[in-house]
């Protein structure tokens, strides 16, 4: 029942559409049922399915000077994806509410750390260090004291969600880390002054 509601209400699709190919139906079914591997291709398919509703949300919000996601990116320095469509998709009544769950698990997102070949992705939440193999004594202390840059570099690799949005005619920027919650509009967002050409 939930799957049917999602298809009809959120995605704007009906089972009565007989013109779809079997492959399209299977891809949509996999995306809706949540059995995706959350890879890049899955996220791209999800964004395609979200685009129509996202555009409708944007037009509705623009008419009432509500919440419009101008640009949103998710990732780390050398691997960022555009997530403007998925975030606008989730805007309801001029609000966007994101929980503290990993953003990589949201529709239209994927684990950019995994796609880079990083073995320790953020969705795993199991952080390992060179001295986690039950070493004891001086060798363990040596690693803790002199290999801290390994740990610090891992913390620099936490994906960030950066959002530029418009609300009540004003432009704002805000960035959050992977597991932080967020409600837009936010009193913590920085107001951006637009340059007039």
N, C-alpha and C positions, 0 to 999 in steps of 0.2 A: 504494500500500500504506500509506504514512504517513497519507494522508488518511483511509483506512478505520479505522486504529488510533485516530486522533484522534477520529473520530466515535463509535466504540464505547467506547473506554476513558475518554477525558477528558470528552467531552460527554455520554456515556451515550445516544447515539442509535444506531439501526440503520437500514440502508438498507431494511429490511423494512417500515418505517412507510409504508404506502401512503396514509394519510389526509392527508398534508401537501399543501398547495396547491403549485402550480408556483412561485409567487412565494416561498414559504417555503423551498423546496428551493434555488432560485437564490440567495437571500440567505445561506443556510447555506453553500452551495458557495463563494460569493465570500468569506465570512468565513474559512472553513477554508483555502482556497487562498492567502489572503494578498494578494488583488488588490484590497484595499479602499483607498479614498482617505484613510482614517483621519480621516474627519470625525466630527462629533458623532453623526450617525445610525448610522454604522458601529460606533462605540464602544458606543452604546446596544444595538444588536443583539447585539454580542459579549457584553455584560454579561448580557443575557437568557439567552443560551446557556450562560453560565458559572454562573448563579445556583444551579442544582440541585447541581452538584458543589461549589460554594463552601459551600452550606449543609451538605452532608454532611461536608465538611472541618471546618467549625466545630463541629458536634455531636461528631465524633470527637475533636477537640482539647480541647473542653470536658470530656469524660469523663475525660481523663487529665491535666487541668490543663496542657495544652500551649499552643501558640501560637494565640491568638485575636486576629484583627484587630478591634478595637472600632470604630475610625473611621479612615479614611484619605482625605486630600484631595490633589489635584494641581492646580497652576496658579500663577497670580500673584494679587496682592491682589484685583482686581476680577473675576477669572474663575477660579473653582475648581470642580473636579468631584469628586464622591464616587467613590472608587476602592476602597472597602472590599471589594466583591464580587470584583473581579479579584485583589486581593492575597491574600484568603483562599483563592481558587481555587488559587493557586500554592504554598500551604503544604503541605509534605510532611514527615512525621516530625518535627513541631514545629519546622520550620525554613522560613525564607523567604530565598531567595538572589536578589538583583537585581544584574545586571551594570552596568557603567558605560555601557552603551548608552542612548540617549535613552529616557526612560520613555514619551514620546508614541508610540513605536512598539510598545508592549506591547498585548496584547489588552485591550480595555476602556478604553483611554486614547485620547486624541487630542491633536493639537497645539493647545493653547489659545491660543498666540500667533498662529497662523494664523487661528483662528476670530475673533480680535479685529480682524483686518484688518491685523496687523503684518506688513509685508513681509519683515522679517528674522526669521524664526522660528528657534528653537534647533536644529531638526533640519536646517536648511540649513547651519549651522556657518560660513557665510561672512559675517563681520561687516564691514559697510562703514561708512565714516565720510565726513563732508562733504569731506575732503581726499584721497580715494582716486582722484581723477580725474587723477593724474599731474601735480599742480601742483608747482611748484618754487619755491625761494627764499623771500622774505619772506612771501608770502601763505600758503604751506604752514606756515611757522613760526607765523604768526598763528593759524591754525586749530588747530594742535596746542596752543598755549598757552592760548587763550581759548575754545575750544569743547570742552574736556574734559568739560563737564557732559553733552554729548550722548552721549559714550561711557559715562560713569558711569550715566546714566539707562538705557542699554541693559542694563548689567550688573544693574541692579535688577529688570529684567524677566525674569530667568531663572526658569523655573518651578521650584517646590519641591514635593517630596513629603513630606507630614507624616503620620505614623502614630502612632496610640495603640493599643497592644496589651497584652494580658494574657498573662502567662507565669508558671507556678507560683503562681498566686493573686495576683500583684503586677501593678500597672498601670504602663506605661511610655510615654513620649513620645520621638519622634525625628523629625528633619527632615533631608532631604538635598536637594542641588541636582540638577538635571536629569541630569547625566552622572556622578553619583557612584554607586559600587557600595555595596551594603548587604547584610548578613546579619543576620537576626533569629532568635533574640534577640541583642541587641547590648550589649556592655559599655559602649558610649558613650551608650546611651539614658538619659534622665532618669527616675528613679522618681517616680511621681505618688502623692501621698497622697490617698486618697479621704476626702471628708468624710462623716461619718455624720449622718443627719438624725434 
